[in-house]
Amino acid sequence: MNPSRPTAWTTETLVDPHAADDKSRRVRGMFDAIAPSYDLNNRLHSVGRDQAWRRAAVRAAGIQPGDTVVDVACGTGDLALEFSRVGAGRVVGVDFTQGMLAVAVNKPAGTRGVQPTYVCGDATRLPVETQTAHVASIAFGIRNVADPAEAMAQMHRVLRPGGRLVILEFSTPTWAPLRMLYTFYFRHVMPRTASWIARDRSGAYRYLPRSVDTFLSRPQMISLMYDAGFVTVTAKPVSFGIAMIYVGTKSAKPSSEAPDPTHGETCYAAS
């Protein structure tokens, strides 16, 4: 374990990590701690399914050539790159963790798409101008946000009329035998092996299952999206419900949203 990294999560704060007053600070410290091994742990512990889930989310977004995409809580850039590779004209990744962005900027898009631009910013104060994006996305990040309702409102703000919000998030399988196996693996095996690989003392991989267990239910997520102003919302399970893809559509009618962007902090920027 890396002794220089402080513990972000303790047994007490993990009872309900979403109730922590300083959740944003803890989440930022956690992701800074695990950023170097984040992709490796994702591939190993999902048996490569995390990339398939991201591709499914991109398909659900219905990207058209030249679309502008804002990928919120972009992490190491995997979803942003997938949008780039299917023909998006501009991709902006926003994250508030320097360690994750430092990994993202070193991933080339190759010849299949534009290179994403990465900007440091908070999901609840997106540094993106109003009504400029065709698609907004967030993968495995909405439960890490201090205020999910405000994050959804911000993503609604940056979308053009008729734009789409795509949320990819962990869920719980509904089929009982799979749910039992998955729950044992997710709560007892993955936290130990992932922490060992990451040499992590922050508690990141103990936080992961607790943050899923204590987060919004599927009906609550759908309700929150409607409350944010989306006029149609769909939810599709992938891998037997281990993850869910939620898609919300903004009204095609022009709105009266304020034109000025809500600027976030300037802690890191790269392109």
Backbone as CSV, one residue per row, in Angstrom:
resi,resn,N_x,N_y,N_z,CA_x,CA_y,CA_z,C_x,C_y,C_z
1,MET,0.825,-1.196,0.000,0.000,0.000,0.000,0.865,1.254,0.000
2,ASN,0.351,2.318,-0.570,1.088,3.570,-0.644,0.825,4.396,0.605
3,PRO,1.823,4.534,1.519,1.581,5.223,2.778,1.389,6.718,2.613
4,SER,1.737,7.275,1.456,1.614,8.715,1.246,0.180,9.130,0.924
5,ARG,-0.692,8.180,0.624,-2.073,8.483,0.283,-2.955,8.369,1.519
6,PRO,-3.666,9.434,1.897,-4.518,9.366,3.073,-5.770,8.540,2.814
7,THR,-6.388,8.070,3.892,-7.631,7.330,3.785,-8.770,8.296,3.489
8,ALA,-9.498,8.036,2.417,-10.634,8.892,2.069,-11.909,8.407,2.733
9,TRP,-12.008,7.087,2.922,-13.242,6.511,3.457,-12.935,5.610,4.636
10,THR,-13.686,5.768,5.701,-13.554,4.940,6.889,-14.818,4.105,7.046
11,THR,-14.788,3.191,7.962,-15.960,2.351,8.210,-17.186,3.198,8.538
12,GLU,-16.976,4.262,9.291,-18.094,5.123,9.684,-18.681,5.867,8.488
13,THR,-17.827,6.443,7.660,-18.339,7.223,6.525,-18.914,6.334,5.437
14,LEU,-18.569,5.052,5.434,-19.082,4.140,4.420,-20.460,3.586,4.758
15,VAL,-20.989,3.906,5.933,-22.358,3.487,6.236,-23.295,4.045,5.166
16,ASP,-23.133,5.330,4.833,-23.828,5.935,3.704,-22.909,7.015,3.140
17,PRO,-22.062,6.667,2.182,-21.093,7.647,1.671,-21.737,8.858,1.019
18,HIS,-22.976,8.719,0.551,-23.640,9.847,-0.100,-24.085,10.906,0.911
19,ALA,-24.084,10.561,2.193,-24.496,11.508,3.227,-23.333,12.316,3.777
20,ALA,-22.105,11.996,3.357,-20.938,12.712,3.877,-20.957,14.169,3.430
21,ASP,-20.792,15.084,4.382,-20.803,16.509,4.051,-19.669,16.886,3.104
22,ASP,-18.556,16.187,3.227,-17.384,16.481,2.394,-17.172,15.396,1.335
23,LYS,-18.275,14.901,0.797,-18.195,13.822,-0.195,-17.302,14.198,-1.375
24,SER,-17.424,15.415,-1.884,-16.625,15.821,-3.045,-15.135,15.713,-2.756
25,ARG,-14.719,16.169,-1.585,-13.304,16.102,-1.234,-12.833,14.658,-1.142
26,ARG,-13.638,13.815,-0.545,-13.263,12.407,-0.400,-13.185,11.714,-1.764
27,VAL,-14.153,11.996,-2.631,-14.157,11.382,-3.957,-12.942,11.824,-4.763
28,ARG,-12.622,13.111,-4.695,-11.459,13.604,-5.438,-10.170,12.929,-4.957
29,GLY,-9.988,12.865,-3.640,-8.791,12.224,-3.103,-8.709,10.756,-3.465
30,MET,-9.855,10.083,-3.451,-9.921,8.668,-3.791,-9.484,8.425,-5.229
31,PHE,-10.026,9.204,-6.170,-9.685,8.990,-7.571,-8.250,9.418,-7.891
32,ASP,-7.750,10.431,-7.214,-6.338,10.774,-7.385,-5.447,9.604,-6.973
33,ALA,-5.862,8.899,-5.906,-5.066,7.797,-5.389,-5.035,6.604,-6.340
34,ILE,-6.149,6.320,-7.011,-6.232,5.092,-7.814,-6.065,5.337,-9.309
35,ALA,-5.864,6.589,-9.727,-5.821,6.908,-11.155,-4.819,6.070,-11.946
36,PRO,-3.583,5.861,-11.466,-2.617,5.123,-12.292,-3.039,3.696,-12.633
37,SER,-3.801,3.055,-11.759,-4.213,1.659,-11.998,-5.701,1.537,-12.286
38,TYR,-6.356,2.656,-12.500,-7.813,2.653,-12.676,-8.245,1.807,-13.868
39,ASP,-7.622,2.017,-15.016,-8.016,1.267,-16.213,-7.750,-0.228,-16.054
40,LEU,-6.605,-0.571,-15.484,-6.271,-1.984,-15.296,-7.306,-2.666,-14.405
41,ASN,-7.664,-2.032,-13.311,-8.659,-2.630,-12.420,-10.023,-2.739,-13.098
42,ASN,-10.382,-1.745,-13.885,-11.657,-1.814,-14.606,-11.702,-3.020,-15.541
43,ARG,-10.640,-3.205,-16.311,-10.620,-4.307,-17.282,-10.640,-5.658,-16.577
44,LEU,-9.811,-5.798,-15.541,-9.705,-7.080,-14.857,-10.993,-7.441,-14.126
45,HIS,-11.549,-6.501,-13.390,-12.663,-6.833,-12.514,-14.019,-6.815,-13.200
46,SER,-14.065,-6.300,-14.424,-15.298,-6.431,-15.212,-15.129,-7.468,-16.315
47,VAL,-13.966,-8.116,-16.361,-13.614,-9.069,-17.413,-13.805,-8.406,-18.785
48,GLY,-13.429,-7.152,-18.876,-13.492,-6.417,-20.126,-14.862,-5.878,-20.482
49,ARG,-15.865,-6.148,-19.648,-17.221,-5.711,-19.975,-17.390,-4.206,-19.849
50,ASP,-16.548,-3.542,-19.080,-16.707,-2.094,-18.916,-16.612,-1.371,-20.252
51,GLN,-15.753,-1.843,-21.147,-15.636,-1.225,-22.463,-16.864,-1.520,-23.323
52,ALA,-17.385,-2.723,-23.206,-18.607,-3.059,-23.952,-19.781,-2.210,-23.472
53,TRP,-19.855,-1.966,-22.159,-20.925,-1.118,-21.635,-20.788,0.305,-22.167
54,ARG,-19.579,0.797,-22.256,-19.390,2.151,-22.790,-19.797,2.212,-24.269
55,ARG,-19.453,1.191,-25.022,-19.856,1.188,-26.436,-21.370,1.153,-26.565
56,ALA,-22.038,0.407,-25.682,-23.499,0.363,-25.710,-24.092,1.729,-25.373
57,ALA,-23.469,2.443,-24.436,-23.937,3.781,-24.079,-23.785,4.743,-25.251
58,VAL,-22.682,4.621,-25.968,-22.457,5.473,-27.139,-23.501,5.186,-28.208
59,ARG,-23.812,3.909,-28.429,-24.850,3.572,-29.409,-26.192,4.164,-28.993
60,ALA,-26.479,4.134,-27.700,-27.745,4.663,-27.210,-27.851,6.176,-27.400
61,ALA,-26.704,6.844,-27.504,-26.699,8.301,-27.662,-27.128,8.740,-29.056
62,GLY,-27.042,7.840,-30.039,-27.456,8.178,-31.399,-26.641,9.306,-32.004
63,ILE,-25.330,9.193,-31.917,-24.436,10.237,-32.419,-24.608,10.443,-33.920
64,GLN,-24.700,11.707,-34.313,-24.720,12.087,-35.718,-23.390,12.744,-36.065
65,PRO,-22.935,12.622,-37.322,-21.653,13.227,-37.703,-21.602,14.707,-37.331
66,GLY,-20.543,15.094,-36.669,-20.348,16.483,-36.290,-20.936,16.886,-34.955
67,ASP,-21.622,15.977,-34.261,-22.218,16.311,-32.971,-21.163,16.753,-31.959
68,THR,-21.570,17.652,-31.062,-20.746,18.041,-29.927,-21.182,17.241,-28.711
69,VAL,-20.217,16.627,-28.033,-20.488,15.793,-26.864,-19.763,16.370,-25.659
70,VAL,-20.446,16.448,-24.539,-19.831,16.809,-23.260,-19.907,15.580,-22.362
71,ASP,-18.747,15.011,-22.053,-18.682,13.820,-21.213,-18.283,14.249,-19.809
72,VAL,-19.222,14.150,-18.888,-19.046,14.627,-17.518,-18.475,13.504,-16.652
73,ALA,-17.618,13.879,-15.684,-16.921,12.895,-14.857,-16.211,11.904,-15.781
74,CYS,-15.460,12.454,-16.722,-14.888,11.648,-17.812,-13.785,10.723,-17.363
75,GLY,-13.221,10.928,-16.182,-12.185,10.035,-15.691,-10.989,9.963,-16.604
76,THR,-10.599,8.749,-16.978,-9.425,8.553,-17.827,-9.741,8.626,-19.311
77,GLY,-10.944,9.051,-19.656,-11.255,9.370,-21.043,-11.783,8.255,-21.919
78,ASP,-12.075,7.097,-21.358,-12.502,5.977,-22.200,-13.799,6.258,-22.955
79,LEU,-14.791,6.823,-22.275,-16.062,7.094,-22.958,-15.907,8.237,-23.953
80,ALA,-15.162,9.266,-23.595,-14.918,10.380,-24.520,-14.299,9.881,-25.813
81,LEU,-13.358,8.958,-25.708,-12.709,8.406,-26.905,-13.686,7.587,-27.735
82,GLU,-14.595,6.869,-27.082,-15.588,6.104,-27.837,-16.490,7.029,-28.652
83,PHE,-16.883,8.162,-28.065,-17.683,9.136,-28.808,-16.898,9.684,-29.995
84,SER,-15.626,9.929,-29.778,-14.788,10.444,-30.854,-14.723,9.468,-32.019
85,ARG,-14.644,8.200,-31.706,-14.429,7.177,-32.737,-15.673,6.870,-33.569
86,VAL,-16.850,7.340,-33.118,-18.067,7.076,-33.903,-18.532,8.303,-34.667
87,GLY,-17.708,9.335,-34.737,-18.016,10.446,-35.623,-18.414,11.757,-34.985
88,ALA,-18.311,11.865,-33.662,-18.608,13.152,-33.033,-17.633,14.204,-33.559
89,GLY,-18.135,15.414,-33.763,-17.288,16.466,-34.301,-16.419,17.124,-33.255
90,ARG,-16.902,17.144,-32.012,-16.166,17.739,-30.898,-16.543,17.002,-29.635
91,VAL,-15.544,16.638,-28.840,-15.784,15.943,-27.585,-15.042,16.681,-26.479
92,VAL,-15.775,17.075,-25.445,-15.186,17.749,-24.290,-15.375,16.860,-23.072
93,GLY,-14.278,16.459,-22.447,-14.332,15.682,-21.223,-14.126,16.595,-20.029
94,VAL,-14.998,16.478,-19.034,-14.920,17.308,-17.835,-14.772,16.405,-16.612
95,ASP,-13.769,16.695,-15.786,-13.576,15.941,-14.551,-12.892,16.858,-13.547
96,PHE,-13.084,16.576,-12.249,-12.458,17.465,-11.264,-11.261,16.821,-10.568
97,THR,-10.767,15.703,-11.119,-9.630,15.008,-10.523,-8.421,15.094,-11.443
98,GLN,-7.383,15.755,-10.993,-6.202,15.954,-11.824,-5.548,14.636,-12.222
99,GLY,-5.499,13.681,-11.284,-4.853,12.418,-11.588,-5.525,11.673,-12.720
100,MET,-6.840,11.705,-12.767,-7.570,11.027,-13.833,-7.357,11.737,-15.168
101,LEU,-7.427,13.065,-15.166,-7.224,13.818,-16.397,-5.809,13.641,-16.933
102,ALA,-4.842,13.483,-16.043,-3.460,13.288,-16.481,-3.307,11.994,-17.277
103,VAL,-4.126,10.984,-16.942,-4.135,9.742,-17.722,-4.874,9.961,-19.036
104,ALA,-6.002,10.647,-18.973,-6.838,10.834,-20.165,-6.101,11.556,-21.286
105,VAL,-5.356,12.605,-20.962,-4.729,13.421,-22.017,-3.648,12.661,-22.773
106,ASN,-3.173,11.565,-22.216,-2.132,10.779,-22.886,-2.686,9.628,-23.718
107,LYS,-4.022,9.575,-23.878,-4.624,8.535,-24.701,-4.968,9.116,-26.069
108,PRO,-4.327,8.651,-27.133,-4.620,9.198,-28.466,-5.924,8.659,-29.029
109,ALA,-6.608,9.492,-29.777,-7.828,9.049,-30.452,-7.508,8.230,-31.687
110,GLY,-6.311,8.351,-32.206,-5.938,7.643,-33.417,-6.521,8.305,-34.649
111,THR,-6.662,7.538,-35.689,-7.126,8.095,-36.964,-8.646,8.025,-37.119
112,ARG,-9.335,7.458,-36.139,-10.776,7.231,-36.279,-11.627,8.393,-35.784
113,GLY,-11.025,9.396,-35.171,-11.846,10.483,-34.659,-11.033,11.645,-34.156
114,VAL,-11.731,12.692,-33.736,-11.068,13.876,-33.202,-10.497,13.573,-31.819
115,GLN,-9.457,14.288,-31.462,-8.903,14.147,-30.118,-9.778,14.923,-29.136
116,PRO,-10.282,14.272,-28.086,-11.086,15.008,-27.111,-10.286,16.109,-26.422
117,THR,-10.990,17.121,-25.975,-10.416,18.170,-25.141,-10.841,17.906,-23.705
118,TYR,-9.911,18.044,-22.773,-10.213,17.761,-21.377,-10.064,19.027,-20.538
119,VAL,-11.059,19.241,-19.682,-11.114,20.444,-18.851,-11.463,20.039,-17.421
120,CYS,-10.838,20.692,-16.462,-11.182,20.426,-15.073,-12.434,21.199,-14.697
121,GLY,-13.394,20.521,-14.116,-14.609,21.185,-13.674,-15.481,20.238,-12.881
122,ASP,-16.355,20.800,-12.078,-17.276,20.052,-11.234,-18.570,19.797,-12.003
123,ALA,-19.140,18.622,-11.848,-20.386,18.273,-12.540,-21.542,19.179,-12.143
124,THR,-21.473,19.774,-10.960,-22.551,20.653,-10.511,-22.314,22.108,-10.902
125,ARG,-21.186,22.390,-11.557,-20.875,23.745,-12.039,-20.130,23.613,-13.362
126,LEU,-20.774,23.041,-14.349,-20.081,22.699,-15.583,-19.545,23.952,-16.294
127,PRO,-18.258,23.943,-16.634,-17.660,25.073,-17.366,-17.916,24.950,-18.867
128,VAL,-19.187,24.834,-19.226,-19.616,24.638,-20.612,-20.751,25.598,-20.891
129,GLU,-20.746,26.212,-22.060,-21.772,27.197,-22.383,-23.143,26.548,-22.575
130,THR,-24.156,27.328,-22.296,-25.538,26.872,-22.363,-25.944,26.509,-23.801
131,GLN,-26.647,25.380,-23.917,-27.234,24.917,-25.180,-26.196,24.835,-26.312
132,THR,-25.072,24.182,-26.020,-24.028,24.028,-27.032,-23.736,22.570,-27.383
133,ALA,-24.310,21.625,-26.646,-23.993,20.216,-26.870,-25.198,19.463,-27.421
134,HIS,-24.921,18.516,-28.290,-25.967,17.615,-28.785,-26.168,16.436,-27.836
135,VAL,-25.094,16.035,-27.171,-25.140,14.898,-26.246,-24.347,15.249,-24.994
136,ALA,-24.898,14.906,-23.839,-24.171,14.944,-22.573,-24.160,13.527,-22.017
137,SER,-23.066,13.145,-21.387,-22.957,11.779,-20.887,-22.240,11.771,-19.548
138,ILE,-22.487,10.714,-18.806,-21.754,10.477,-17.565,-21.768,8.975,-17.309
139,ALA,-20.597,8.375,-17.206,-20.475,6.922,-17.040,-19.881,6.599,-15.684
140,PHE,-20.617,5.871,-14.880,-20.180,5.444,-13.552,-19.738,6.636,-12.708
141,GLY,-20.416,7.760,-12.907,-20.017,8.959,-12.197,-21.131,9.670,-11.460
142,ILE,-22.381,9.441,-11.831,-23.455,10.222,-11.235,-23.569,9.945,-9.735
143,ARG,-23.263,8.718,-9.302,-23.356,8.433,-7.863,-22.182,9.018,-7.087
144,ASN,-21.135,9.466,-7.791,-19.993,10.080,-7.114,-20.156,11.583,-6.934
145,VAL,-21.189,12.147,-7.540,-21.430,13.580,-7.478,-22.111,13.930,-6.157
146,ALA,-21.732,15.054,-5.574,-22.315,15.464,-4.296,-23.806,15.740,-4.416
147,ASP,-24.228,16.285,-5.561,-25.632,16.633,-5.765,-26.056,16.152,-7.153
148,PRO,-26.522,14.908,-7.276,-26.896,14.379,-8.593,-27.972,15.204,-9.287
149,ALA,-28.933,15.748,-8.536,-29.997,16.543,-9.153,-29.423,17.789,-9.823
150,GLU,-28.481,18.450,-9.170,-27.870,19.637,-9.757,-27.014,19.270,-10.963
151,ALA,-26.329,18.128,-10.908,-25.537,17.679,-12.057,-26.435,17.442,-13.260
152,MET,-27.599,16.821,-13.045,-28.526,16.595,-14.154,-29.057,17.916,-14.697
153,ALA,-29.324,18.863,-13.798,-29.788,20.172,-14.239,-28.725,20.867,-15.088
154,GLN,-27.459,20.715,-14.699,-26.367,21.308,-15.464,-26.237,20.658,-16.844
155,MET,-26.378,19.346,-16.900,-26.291,18.672,-18.190,-27.476,19.038,-19.081
156,HIS,-28.648,19.223,-18.467,-29.804,19.698,-19.223,-29.519,21.090,-19.775
157,ARG,-28.896,21.940,-18.978,-28.592,23.310,-19.404,-27.680,23.350,-20.619
158,VAL,-26.646,22.515,-20.644,-25.662,22.606,-21.728,-26.168,21.967,-23.021
159,LEU,-27.256,21.187,-22.938,-27.775,20.526,-24.134,-28.590,21.489,-24.992
160,ARG,-28.469,21.314,-26.305,-29.335,22.021,-27.237,-30.753,21.448,-27.148
161,PRO,-31.763,22.173,-27.619,-33.099,21.577,-27.718,-33.057,20.275,-28.533
162,GLY,-33.659,19.234,-28.009,-33.628,17.934,-28.667,-32.402,17.109,-28.334
163,GLY,-31.502,17.645,-27.506,-30.282,16.923,-27.142,-30.568,15.749,-26.221
164,ARG,-29.576,14.863,-26.092,-29.752,13.641,-25.308,-28.757,13.560,-24.161
165,LEU,-29.256,13.102,-23.031,-28.410,12.780,-21.885,-28.318,11.271,-21.766
166,VAL,-27.093,10.747,-21.655,-26.880,9.312,-21.486,-26.145,9.084,-20.175
167,ILE,-26.735,8.286,-19.319,-26.125,7.938,-18.032,-25.891,6.437,-18.000
168,LEU,-24.652,6.039,-17.766,-24.290,4.630,-17.586,-23.907,4.462,-16.121
169,GLU,-24.574,3.556,-15.440,-24.312,3.405,-14.005,-24.516,1.960,-13.569
170,PHE,-23.806,1.584,-12.514,-23.978,0.256,-11.948,-25.379,0.096,-11.373
171,SER,-25.850,-1.152,-11.372,-27.127,-1.490,-10.784,-26.990,-2.862,-10.138
172,THR,-28.099,-3.480,-9.840,-28.087,-4.808,-9.222,-28.895,-5.762,-10.080
173,PRO,-28.335,-6.914,-10.450,-29.087,-7.873,-11.273,-30.397,-8.277,-10.598
174,THR,-31.420,-8.466,-11.397,-32.727,-8.839,-10.850,-32.886,-10.354,-10.722
175,TRP,-32.131,-11.135,-11.504,-32.221,-12.598,-11.429,-31.506,-13.071,-10.172
176,ALA,-32.206,-13.724,-9.282,-31.710,-14.025,-7.939,-30.372,-14.776,-7.920
177,PRO,-30.193,-15.875,-8.682,-28.900,-16.582,-8.619,-27.720,-15.692,-9.026
178,LEU,-27.898,-14.918,-10.104,-26.819,-14.018,-10.529,-26.601,-12.923,-9.493
179,ARG,-27.690,-12.417,-8.921,-27.560,-11.356,-7.918,-26.748,-11.832,-6.718
180,MET,-26.944,-13.078,-6.289,-26.206,-13.609,-5.148,-24.718,-13.709,-5.460
181,LEU,-24.378,-14.251,-6.639,-22.973,-14.381,-7.024,-22.319,-13.014,-7.192
182,TYR,-23.044,-12.120,-7.864,-22.506,-10.788,-8.119,-22.287,-10.027,-6.816
183,THR,-23.248,-10.124,-5.913,-23.140,-9.401,-4.644,-21.941,-9.887,-3.842
184,PHE,-21.717,-11.190,-3.793,-20.563,-11.721,-3.063,-19.254,-11.212,-3.687
185,TYR,-19.167,-11.287,-5.003,-17.960,-10.826,-5.698,-17.743,-9.329,-5.496
186,PHE,-18.809,-8.562,-5.662,-18.722,-7.104,-5.635,-18.388,-6.585,-4.240
187,ARG,-18.906,-7.251,-3.209,-18.705,-6.762,-1.846,-17.489,-7.347,-1.151
188,HIS,-17.082,-8.559,-1.554,-16.054,-9.239,-0.777,-14.775,-9.564,-1.546
189,VAL,-14.891,-9.858,-2.833,-13.697,-10.228,-3.608,-13.058,-8.993,-4.244
190,MET,-13.802,-8.269,-5.041,-13.279,-7.114,-5.769,-12.603,-6.080,-4.877
191,PRO,-13.183,-5.689,-3.737,-12.512,-4.681,-2.918,-11.107,-5.089,-2.486
192,ARG,-10.906,-6.361,-2.207,-9.592,-6.819,-1.757,-8.592,-6.880,-2.906
193,THR,-8.995,-7.497,-4.018,-8.039,-7.650,-5.120,-7.740,-6.318,-5.803
194,ALA,-8.753,-5.467,-5.964,-8.536,-4.171,-6.600,-7.656,-3.277,-5.725
195,SER,-7.874,-3.294,-4.415,-7.050,-2.491,-3.511,-5.605,-2.965,-3.540
196,TRP,-5.410,-4.275,-3.643,-4.044,-4.821,-3.699,-3.351,-4.385,-4.983
197,ILE,-4.039,-4.463,-6.115,-3.456,-4.055,-7.389,-3.116,-2.561,-7.378
198,ALA,-4.011,-1.757,-6.830,-3.812,-0.305,-6.818,-2.895,0.149,-5.690
199,ARG,-2.551,-0.767,-4.785,-1.792,-0.396,-3.587,-2.480,0.785,-2.896
200,ASP,-3.784,0.631,-2.739,-4.626,1.751,-2.321,-4.971,1.698,-0.842
201,ARG,-4.802,2.834,-0.176,-5.208,2.978,1.222,-6.349,3.970,1.371
202,SER,-6.849,4.487,0.257,-7.882,5.511,0.335,-9.262,4.948,0.660
203,GLY,-9.431,3.641,0.492,-10.737,3.028,0.691,-11.609,3.056,-0.545
204,ALA,-11.010,3.362,-1.709,-11.776,3.529,-2.944,-12.599,2.293,-3.284
205,TYR,-12.006,1.125,-3.130,-12.697,-0.081,-3.580,-13.577,-0.694,-2.497
206,ARG,-13.584,-0.098,-1.317,-14.639,-0.385,-0.349,-15.801,0.585,-0.572
207,TYR,-15.468,1.793,-1.001,-16.500,2.778,-1.321,-17.367,2.328,-2.493
208,LEU,-16.759,1.711,-3.503,-17.490,1.372,-4.727,-18.749,0.564,-4.453
209,PRO,-18.687,-0.612,-3.795,-19.933,-1.357,-3.577,-20.908,-0.631,-2.659
210,ARG,-20.391,0.091,-1.647,-21.293,0.815,-0.750,-22.002,1.949,-1.485
211,SER,-21.283,2.614,-2.391,-21.893,3.724,-3.117,-22.983,3.242,-4.063
212,VAL,-22.857,2.030,-4.559,-23.901,1.447,-5.413,-25.088,1.001,-4.551
213,ASP,-24.791,0.311,-3.440,-25.855,-0.211,-2.579,-26.737,0.888,-2.003
214,THR,-26.152,2.055,-1.746,-26.882,3.127,-1.068,-27.339,4.227,-2.018
215,PHE,-27.165,4.025,-3.334,-27.524,5.061,-4.289,-28.992,4.938,-4.690
216,LEU,-29.393,5.822,-5.565,-30.777,5.878,-6.030,-31.187,4.579,-6.721
217,SER,-32.440,4.200,-6.554,-32.990,3.050,-7.269,-33.250,3.434,-8.718
218,ARG,-33.561,2.454,-9.538,-33.872,2.746,-10.943,-35.053,3.701,-11.078
219,PRO,-36.174,3.469,-10.381,-37.281,4.431,-10.490,-36.891,5.829,-10.002
220,GLN,-36.066,5.910,-8.967,-35.631,7.218,-8.469,-34.761,7.941,-9.491
221,MET,-33.902,7.207,-10.183,-33.066,7.814,-11.220,-33.931,8.380,-12.336
222,ILE,-34.914,7.602,-12.769,-35.799,8.047,-13.844,-36.563,9.295,-13.404
223,SER,-37.063,9.283,-12.169,-37.794,10.429,-11.647,-36.917,11.669,-11.591
224,LEU,-35.654,11.500,-11.194,-34.730,12.631,-11.105,-34.468,13.236,-12.480
225,MET,-34.395,12.401,-13.500,-34.175,12.897,-14.853,-35.376,13.697,-15.341
226,TYR,-36.576,13.206,-15.050,-37.769,13.985,-15.406,-37.790,15.314,-14.644
227,ASP,-37.420,15.275,-13.369,-37.403,16.494,-12.563,-36.405,17.519,-13.112
228,ALA,-35.332,17.033,-13.754,-34.328,17.927,-14.324,-34.800,18.578,-15.616
229,GLY,-35.949,18.117,-16.150,-36.505,18.738,-17.336,-36.523,17.885,-18.580
230,PHE,-36.061,16.639,-18.489,-36.072,15.782,-19.669,-37.490,15.286,-19.925
231,VAL,-37.891,15.297,-21.203,-39.288,15.022,-21.536,-39.554,13.549,-21.806
232,THR,-38.540,12.808,-22.186,-38.665,11.353,-22.317,-37.441,10.717,-21.686
233,VAL,-37.654,9.630,-20.970,-36.560,8.922,-20.301,-36.758,7.428,-20.513
234,THR,-35.676,6.732,-20.878,-35.710,5.278,-21.000,-34.599,4.685,-20.147
235,ALA,-34.774,3.433,-19.749,-33.767,2.730,-18.958,-33.606,1.323,-19.515
236,LYS,-32.366,0.960,-19.816,-32.092,-0.354,-20.400,-31.002,-1.068,-19.607
237,PRO,-31.287,-2.282,-19.110,-30.243,-3.038,-18.405,-29.253,-3.654,-19.388
238,VAL,-28.003,-3.736,-18.982,-26.982,-4.436,-19.761,-26.311,-5.454,-18.850
239,SER,-25.847,-6.545,-19.455,-25.237,-7.654,-18.698,-26.144,-8.093,-17.547
240,PHE,-27.411,-8.357,-17.891,-28.398,-8.884,-16.944,-28.649,-7.927,-15.773
241,GLY,-28.437,-6.646,-15.996,-28.749,-5.661,-14.968,-27.592,-5.268,-14.082
242,ILE,-26.386,-5.740,-14.397,-25.221,-5.291,-13.633,-25.020,-3.793,-13.828
243,ALA,-25.360,-3.302,-14.995,-25.310,-1.868,-15.280,-26.593,-1.460,-15.983
244,MET,-26.870,-0.166,-15.948,-28.055,0.383,-16.595,-27.643,1.555,-17.483
245,ILE,-28.338,1.673,-18.609,-28.156,2.825,-19.490,-29.458,3.618,-19.481
246,TYR,-29.381,4.829,-18.969,-30.529,5.737,-18.939,-30.337,6.783,-20.039
247,VAL,-31.378,7.050,-20.790,-31.330,8.066,-21.842,-32.486,9.035,-21.639
248,GLY,-32.162,10.314,-21.553,-33.179,11.349,-21.441,-33.066,12.314,-22.605
249,THR,-34.200,12.773,-23.099,-34.225,13.702,-24.230,-34.755,15.051,-23.775
250,LYS,-34.049,16.100,-24.140,-34.485,17.459,-23.832,-35.541,17.886,-24.848
251,SER,-36.479,18.685,-24.417,-37.517,19.163,-25.322,-36.909,19.831,-26.553
252,ALA,-37.523,19.580,-27.709,-37.037,20.187,-28.950,-37.413,21.660,-29.046
253,LYS,-38.266,22.123,-28.149,-38.648,23.529,-28.156,-37.561,24.367,-27.491
254,PRO,-37.229,25.523,-28.049,-36.232,26.399,-27.422,-36.657,26.751,-26.000
255,SER,-35.685,26.762,-25.077,-35.983,27.071,-23.683,-35.490,28.464,-23.332
256,SER,-35.838,28.906,-22.150,-35.441,30.237,-21.693,-34.269,30.187,-20.728
257,GLU,-33.468,29.151,-20.812,-32.327,29.020,-19.910,-31.352,30.180,-20.096
258,ALA,-30.714,30.558,-18.996,-29.754,31.659,-19.046,-28.601,31.303,-19.972
259,PRO,-28.166,32.248,-20.825,-27.109,31.944,-21.786,-25.718,31.871,-21.195
260,ASP,-25.522,32.426,-20.000,-24.173,32.460,-19.438,-23.821,31.119,-18.808
261,PRO,-22.621,30.597,-19.071,-22.223,29.329,-18.471,-21.946,29.482,-16.988
262,THR,-22.102,28.377,-16.251,-21.743,28.344,-14.845,-20.327,27.809,-14.751
263,HIS,-19.371,28.672,-14.527,-17.976,28.266,-14.581,-17.576,27.483,-13.339
264,GLY,-16.795,26.446,-13.548,-16.252,25.665,-12.453,-14.857,26.137,-12.110
265,GLU,-14.213,25.414,-11.222,-12.869,25.778,-10.815,-11.866,25.521,-11.918
266,THR,-10.778,26.230,-11.914,-9.723,26.022,-12.901,-8.571,25.331,-12.208
267,CYS,-8.633,23.996,-12.158,-7.578,23.253,-11.457,-6.686,22.499,-12.427
268,TYR,-7.157,22.314,-13.648,-6.364,21.559,-14.620,-7.047,21.710,-15.966
269,ALA,-6.288,21.892,-16.996,-6.872,21.926,-18.333,-5.858,21.408,-19.324
270,ALA,-6.316,20.663,-20.296,-5.403,20.116,-21.299,-6.179,19.799,-22.550
271,SER,-5.483,19.738,-23.678,-6.149,19.352,-24.919,-5.176,18.589,-25.790
